[in-house]
C-alpha cells in the first residue's frame, strides 16, 4: 500500500523549478530521509509533498487521491508537518501545545475536548515521555524537550503521514538520537509513514529505512532525485562524490553493522608558514565560527575528538584540518583518547567551544585536567549556564579548570584576543 506518491514532480519558488522529474512513493511504517547538499531543494521538495507549496508540474497523491483534490481540513487529518523553525509559543504549556494537534478533529474552534481528544493527547504525551512535565511552559523547556513537545503535537494529530523538516538541526548528538528513536518508534508501533529532511548522513543511515538523495542543479538544469534506496545501497563513494563533491570511505559500525562515512580529505597535509598550533574541542556546531576564523587568521588548527560527520568534523574536513575522530554515535574510545593527548601536548593553545556535554564526549573535558592552565581557553556558554547532560560532572570539571587558572571569555572576545596575537584587525 502506498500512502504518499509523486510522479514526475517539479517544485520550486516563483515559477522557477529547483527539483524536477521526481517520482517517489512512501508506504506506512517507513521512515524516509531526504538528504543532499545545501540549496539542493530538500525542504522545497518536502513542503511541496506536504501541500504547502504549489507544484510546478507532475502529480502528488495521498492515499491514491490527488493532493489538490483535498480540502485543507481533510488534508490536516492525513498529514502532520513539523517545520524547521518552531514558533515561540510563549506562555503555552506542553499539554496546550500538544492539544493543538487535535484541531483538525474538533469543531467550534477546539473549545471542547472530546474523549477521543483526551486519549490522543495522553497517548502522544506518553509516547514522547512528556507526561510528567505536561503543565510546564514550552518556552522554559530545553531544546530537546521542546522538539519532543512538537513531535507530540504531530502525533496527537493522529495523521498517517508525518513530515519533518530538519527537526534536529539545533540539537546536540544525544537529543538527535533521542528524537529519531521516537520517530522510528512511531513508524513501527503506529504504522506512521514519516518523511524527514536531514543533513547528517550518518544519522540518516542509522534510522531511515530509505533515503532520497537530492542532487543540486542550477537555472539551466534544475536538480532532481539522484538515488532512492536503502542506506547501504545509496551511501556509496561514487554517489556521495557526485552529490556532495566529497570523497569518502564507507565503513560499517561495529555494533549495528550500519554504514557510516569517513571523508578522505588529506587532513594531515602540511601547512607552511602557519602561526602557533591551536587545538579546538568542539562538536555539534559549537565550532562553526571558531574553526574557520582561527584557520583564516593563520593558526595551525586541529579539531577533536568529534564523531565522524558531526557538523564540526565536516567543517574541519572541508578546510583540510587534522581531526581526531570517533565512530558515529560512539563514546570517545582509547585510540581517540591517545590521539587527543598528542594533539593537546603539541598545541600552543587549546580552545574549548560552547559544547553540549554528555557521556559520549566527556573524555574531551577530562583530558584537560593536566594541561598548563595558561594555554587553556574556555568559551563562555551563550546562555550563561551551559549544556551539561552528565549530572553535573562536566560543570564540576569546568569549574576545576577555571579555579586552576584557565581563561574564560565570550566567543567574540576570545576571537579578538587571538586576532591580537597575530596583530590582525
C-alpha positions as CSV (number, residue, x, y, z in Angstrom):
1,X,0.0,0.0,0.0
2,X,1.3,3.5,-0.9
3,X,0.4,6.3,1.4
4,X,2.1,9.2,-0.5
5,X,3.3,9.2,-4.1
6,X,4.6,11.6,-6.6
7,X,5.0,11.3,-10.4
8,X,7.4,13.4,-12.4
9,X,7.0,16.1,-9.8
10,X,8.6,19.6,-10.3
11,X,8.8,22.0,-7.4
12,X,10.4,25.4,-6.7
13,X,9.6,29.0,-6.0
14,X,8.2,31.8,-8.1
15,X,7.8,29.5,-11.1
16,X,11.5,28.6,-11.1
17,X,11.9,24.8,-10.6
18,X,14.5,23.6,-8.2
19,X,13.7,19.8,-8.3
20,X,12.2,18.2,-11.4
21,X,11.2,14.7,-12.6
22,X,10.8,13.4,-9.0
23,X,8.9,10.1,-8.9
24,X,8.6,8.8,-5.3
25,X,6.5,6.7,-3.0
26,X,6.2,6.2,0.7
27,X,4.4,3.3,2.5
28,X,3.0,3.0,6.0
29,X,5.7,2.1,8.6
30,X,8.5,3.7,6.6
31,X,10.9,6.4,7.7
32,X,12.3,8.0,4.5
33,X,15.1,10.6,4.7
34,X,15.7,13.4,2.2
35,X,19.4,14.2,2.0
36,X,21.5,16.3,-0.2
37,X,23.8,19.3,-0.3
38,X,22.7,22.8,0.9
39,X,20.5,24.5,-1.6
40,X,19.6,21.3,-3.5
41,X,15.9,21.7,-2.7
42,X,15.3,19.2,0.1
43,X,13.0,21.5,2.1
44,X,11.3,22.7,-1.0
45,X,10.5,19.1,-2.0
46,X,9.1,18.3,1.4
47,X,6.9,21.4,1.5
48,X,5.6,20.6,-1.9
49,X,4.8,17.0,-1.0
50,X,3.1,18.3,2.2
51,X,0.9,20.6,0.1
52,X,2.4,23.8,1.5
53,X,3.9,24.9,-1.9
54,X,2.2,24.6,-5.2
55,X,3.6,22.1,-7.7
56,X,5.2,23.3,-10.9
57,X,4.5,20.1,-12.7
58,X,3.7,16.5,-12.2
59,X,1.3,14.8,-9.7
60,X,1.1,14.1,-6.0
61,X,-1.3,11.7,-4.4
62,X,-2.2,10.9,-0.8
63,X,-3.9,7.5,-0.3
64,X,-4.4,7.4,-4.0
65,X,-6.3,10.7,-4.3
66,X,-4.7,13.8,-5.9
67,X,-3.4,16.1,-3.3
68,X,-5.1,19.1,-5.0
69,X,-8.5,17.4,-4.5
70,X,-8.3,17.6,-0.7
71,X,-9.7,20.4,1.3
72,X,-7.3,21.9,3.9
73,X,-9.4,20.4,6.8
74,X,-9.3,16.9,5.1
75,X,-5.5,17.1,4.5
76,X,-4.8,18.1,8.1
77,X,-6.3,14.8,9.2
78,X,-3.9,12.9,6.9
79,X,-0.6,14.9,7.1
80,X,1.2,16.4,10.1
81,X,4.1,18.8,9.3
82,X,6.8,19.9,11.7
83,X,8.8,22.9,10.3
84,X,12.5,23.8,10.7
85,X,11.8,26.9,12.9
86,X,9.4,26.3,15.7
87,X,7.1,29.1,16.9
88,X,7.9,30.8,20.2
89,X,4.5,29.8,21.8
90,X,5.3,31.9,24.8
91,X,3.0,31.1,27.7
92,X,1.6,27.8,26.3
93,X,2.0,24.7,28.4
94,X,3.3,21.4,26.9
95,X,-0.2,19.9,27.0
96,X,-1.7,23.0,25.4
97,X,0.7,22.8,22.5
98,X,0.0,19.0,22.1
99,X,-3.7,19.7,22.2
100,X,-3.3,22.0,19.1
101,X,-2.7,18.8,17.1
102,X,-6.4,17.9,17.7
103,X,-7.8,20.9,16.0
104,X,-8.4,19.2,12.7
105,X,-10.7,16.7,14.5
106,X,-12.6,19.2,16.5
107,X,-15.5,21.6,15.9
108,X,-16.1,25.0,17.3
109,X,-12.5,26.2,17.3
110,X,-11.4,23.4,19.5
111,X,-13.1,24.8,22.6
112,X,-14.5,21.4,23.6
113,X,-12.3,18.3,24.2
114,X,-14.0,15.0,23.5
115,X,-12.9,11.7,25.0
116,X,-11.0,10.8,21.8
117,X,-9.1,14.1,22.0
118,X,-8.1,13.5,25.6
119,X,-7.0,10.0,24.8
120,X,-4.9,11.1,21.8
121,X,-3.2,13.8,23.8
122,X,-2.4,11.5,26.7
123,X,-1.1,8.9,24.3
124,X,1.2,11.4,22.5
125,X,2.5,12.8,25.8
126,X,3.3,9.2,27.0
127,X,4.9,8.2,23.7
128,X,7.3,11.2,23.9
129,X,8.0,11.0,27.6
130,X,6.4,14.3,28.4
131,X,3.5,13.3,30.7
132,X,5.3,14.4,33.9
133,X,6.0,17.9,32.5
134,X,2.8,18.5,30.6
135,X,1.9,21.5,32.7
136,X,5.3,23.3,32.2
137,X,5.6,26.2,29.8
138,X,7.1,25.3,26.5
139,X,9.3,28.4,26.4
140,X,11.1,27.2,29.5
141,X,12.0,23.8,28.2
142,X,15.4,22.6,26.9
143,X,15.8,22.3,23.2
144,X,15.3,18.6,23.2
145,X,12.2,18.7,25.3
146,X,10.7,21.4,23.1
147,X,11.3,19.3,20.0
148,X,9.6,16.4,21.7
149,X,6.6,18.6,22.5
150,X,6.1,19.5,18.9
151,X,6.6,15.9,17.8
152,X,3.9,15.0,20.4
153,X,1.6,17.6,18.8
154,X,2.2,16.0,15.4
155,X,1.4,12.5,16.9
156,X,-1.7,13.8,18.6
157,X,-2.9,15.0,15.2
158,X,-3.3,11.2,14.5
159,X,-2.3,11.6,10.9
160,X,-0.9,8.6,9.0
161,X,1.8,10.8,7.4
162,X,4.4,12.7,9.4
163,X,6.6,15.2,7.6
164,X,9.7,16.7,9.4
165,X,11.9,19.5,8.1
166,X,15.4,19.3,9.7
167,X,13.9,18.6,13.1
168,X,17.2,18.0,14.9
169,X,19.2,20.8,13.3
170,X,19.9,22.7,16.6
171,X,20.1,19.7,18.9
172,X,23.2,18.0,20.4
173,X,24.0,14.4,19.4
174,X,22.2,12.8,22.3
175,X,19.0,14.7,21.7
176,X,19.2,13.9,17.9
177,X,19.3,10.2,18.7
178,X,16.5,10.5,21.2
179,X,14.3,12.4,18.8
180,X,14.8,9.9,15.9
181,X,14.3,6.9,18.2
182,X,10.8,8.4,18.9
183,X,10.1,8.9,15.2
184,X,11.3,5.4,14.3
185,X,9.0,4.0,17.1
186,X,6.1,5.9,15.6
187,X,6.6,4.2,12.3
188,X,7.0,0.7,13.9
189,X,4.3,0.9,16.6
190,X,1.7,3.2,15.0
191,X,2.3,2.4,11.3
192,X,3.0,6.1,10.6
193,X,4.8,6.9,7.3
194,X,7.5,9.6,8.1
195,X,9.5,11.7,5.7
196,X,12.3,13.8,7.1
197,X,14.9,16.2,5.8
198,X,18.3,15.5,7.4
199,X,21.8,17.0,7.0
200,X,23.7,14.3,8.9
201,X,24.2,11.3,6.6
202,X,25.3,9.1,9.5
203,X,22.1,9.9,11.4
204,X,20.1,9.1,8.3
205,X,21.8,5.8,7.9
206,X,21.2,4.9,11.5
207,X,17.4,5.5,11.5
208,X,16.0,5.7,7.9
209,X,14.6,2.7,6.0
210,X,15.2,4.5,2.7
211,X,17.0,7.7,1.5
212,X,16.1,10.1,-1.3
213,X,19.3,11.8,-2.4
214,X,18.6,15.2,-4.0
215,X,21.2,16.4,-6.5
216,X,21.7,20.2,-6.8
217,X,21.1,21.9,-10.1
218,X,21.1,25.4,-11.5
219,X,18.9,27.7,-13.6
220,X,19.9,25.9,-16.7
221,X,19.4,22.4,-15.4
222,X,17.4,22.0,-12.2
223,X,18.2,19.2,-9.7
224,X,16.4,16.0,-9.1
225,X,16.4,12.7,-7.3
226,X,19.8,11.2,-7.8
227,X,19.0,8.0,-5.8
228,X,16.2,6.3,-3.9
229,X,17.1,3.2,-1.9
230,X,18.2,1.7,1.4
231,X,21.1,3.4,3.1
232,X,23.6,0.7,2.4
233,X,22.7,0.9,-1.3
234,X,22.7,4.7,-1.5
235,X,25.7,5.6,0.7
236,X,28.4,4.6,-1.7
237,X,31.5,6.6,-2.5
238,X,30.7,7.3,-6.2
239,X,27.2,8.7,-5.4
240,X,28.4,10.8,-2.4
241,X,31.2,12.3,-4.6
242,X,28.6,13.3,-7.2
243,X,26.0,14.7,-4.8
244,X,28.2,16.4,-2.2
245,X,31.6,16.8,-4.0
246,X,33.1,14.9,-1.1
247,X,35.4,11.8,-1.4
248,X,34.5,9.3,1.3
249,X,35.3,5.8,2.6
250,X,32.3,3.7,3.7
251,X,32.8,1.8,6.9
252,X,30.3,-0.3,8.9
253,X,29.6,0.3,12.6
254,X,31.0,-2.5,14.7
255,X,27.8,-2.7,16.9
256,X,25.0,-2.1,14.4
257,X,26.5,-3.2,11.1
258,X,25.1,0.0,9.5
259,X,27.2,2.1,7.1
260,X,28.9,5.3,8.1
261,X,31.0,7.6,6.0
262,X,34.6,8.8,6.6
263,X,35.8,11.7,4.4
264,X,39.1,11.2,2.6
265,X,40.4,14.7,2.8
266,X,44.1,14.6,3.3
267,X,43.7,16.1,6.7
268,X,47.3,15.6,7.7
269,X,48.7,17.9,5.0
270,X,51.5,20.2,5.9
271,X,50.6,23.9,6.3
272,X,53.6,26.0,5.7
273,X,54.1,29.4,7.3
274,X,51.4,28.9,10.0
275,X,51.4,30.5,13.4
276,X,51.1,28.6,16.6
277,X,49.2,25.3,16.8
278,X,45.7,25.6,18.2
279,X,43.6,22.6,19.1
280,X,39.8,23.2,19.2
281,X,37.5,20.9,21.2
282,X,34.1,21.4,19.6
283,X,31.2,19.3,18.3
284,X,27.5,19.8,17.4
285,X,28.2,23.1,15.6
286,X,29.9,24.8,18.5
287,X,33.0,25.3,16.3
288,X,31.1,26.9,13.4
289,X,32.8,30.3,14.0
290,X,35.9,29.2,16.0
291,X,37.3,26.8,13.5
292,X,37.2,28.8,10.2
293,X,38.1,32.1,11.9
294,X,41.3,30.7,13.5
295,X,42.1,29.0,10.2
296,X,41.8,32.2,8.3
297,X,44.0,34.0,10.9
298,X,46.8,31.6,10.1
299,X,46.8,29.3,13.1
300,X,47.6,25.7,12.6
301,X,44.2,24.4,13.7
302,X,43.3,20.8,14.7
303,X,39.9,19.6,16.0
304,X,38.6,16.8,18.1
305,X,37.6,14.4,19.4
306,X,34.4,14.6,17.2
307,X,32.2,11.9,15.8
308,X,32.6,11.2,12.1
309,X,30.5,13.6,10.0
310,X,29.5,15.7,13.0
311,X,28.9,19.2,11.6
312,X,32.2,20.4,13.1
313,X,34.0,17.4,11.7
314,X,32.6,18.1,8.2
315,X,33.6,21.8,8.5
316,X,37.1,20.9,9.5
317,X,37.4,18.3,6.8
318,X,36.4,20.8,4.1
319,X,39.1,23.2,5.4
320,X,41.7,20.3,5.3
321,X,42.3,20.4,9.0
322,X,43.5,17.5,11.0
323,X,40.8,15.9,13.2
324,X,40.7,13.3,15.9
325,X,37.6,11.3,15.2
326,X,35.4,8.6,16.7
327,X,32.8,6.4,15.0
328,X,29.3,7.8,14.8
329,X,27.2,7.7,17.9
330,X,30.1,6.2,19.9
331,X,31.8,7.5,23.0
332,X,35.4,8.6,22.9
333,X,37.5,5.3,23.0
334,X,41.1,4.6,24.0
335,X,42.7,5.2,20.5
336,X,41.0,8.6,20.1
337,X,42.0,9.5,23.7
338,X,45.6,8.8,22.8
339,X,45.4,10.9,19.6
340,X,43.8,13.7,21.6
341,X,46.5,13.6,24.2
342,X,49.1,14.0,21.5
343,X,47.3,17.0,19.9
344,X,46.9,18.7,23.3
345,X,50.6,18.2,24.1
346,X,51.6,19.7,20.7
347,X,49.3,22.7,20.8
348,X,50.3,26.1,22.0
349,X,46.7,26.9,22.8
350,X,43.7,24.7,23.5
351,X,40.2,26.2,23.0
352,X,37.0,24.5,24.3
353,X,33.9,25.6,22.5
354,X,30.4,26.0,23.9
355,X,29.9,22.3,23.7
356,X,26.9,20.3,24.9
357,X,28.5,17.7,27.2
358,X,27.3,14.1,27.5
359,X,28.7,10.8,28.5
360,X,29.9,10.3,24.9
361,X,32.2,13.4,24.7
362,X,33.1,13.9,28.4
363,X,36.5,12.4,27.8
364,X,37.4,15.6,25.9
365,X,36.9,17.6,29.1
366,X,38.6,15.1,31.3
367,X,41.7,15.2,29.1
368,X,42.4,18.8,30.0
369,X,43.0,18.3,33.7
370,X,46.8,18.1,33.5
371,X,47.3,20.8,30.9
372,X,49.2,24.0,31.8
373,X,46.3,26.4,32.6
374,X,47.8,29.4,30.7
375,X,47.3,27.6,27.3
376,X,43.6,26.6,28.0
377,X,40.8,28.8,26.8
378,X,37.1,28.1,27.5
379,X,34.3,29.8,25.6
380,X,31.6,31.1,27.9
381,X,28.3,29.4,27.4
382,X,25.9,31.5,25.2
383,X,23.1,31.0,27.7
384,X,25.2,31.7,30.7
385,X,24.6,28.2,32.1
386,X,26.0,25.7,29.6
387,X,24.6,22.4,28.4
388,X,25.5,19.7,30.8
389,X,23.9,16.3,30.4
390,X,26.3,14.5,32.7
391,X,24.5,15.1,36.0
392,X,26.9,17.9,36.8
393,X,30.2,16.2,36.1
394,X,31.0,18.5,33.2
395,X,30.1,21.6,35.2
396,X,32.4,20.5,38.0
397,X,35.3,19.7,35.6
398,X,34.9,23.1,34.0
399,X,34.9,24.9,37.4
400,X,38.1,23.0,38.4
401,X,39.9,24.1,35.2
402,X,38.9,27.8,35.9
403,X,39.9,27.6,39.5
404,X,43.4,26.5,38.5
405,X,43.9,29.3,36.0
406,X,42.2,28.5,32.7
407,X,40.9,31.5,30.8
408,X,37.2,32.0,30.0
409,X,35.9,34.5,27.5
410,X,32.8,35.0,25.5
411,X,33.3,33.9,21.9
412,X,33.7,37.4,20.3
413,X,36.2,38.5,23.0
414,X,38.2,35.2,22.6
415,X,38.4,35.7,18.8
416,X,39.5,39.3,19.3
417,X,42.2,38.0,21.7
418,X,43.6,35.6,19.0
419,X,43.4,38.3,16.4
420,X,45.6,40.4,18.7
421,X,48.2,37.6,19.0
422,X,49.0,38.0,15.3
423,X,48.2,41.7,15.0
424,X,45.2,41.1,12.7
425,X,42.3,43.7,12.8
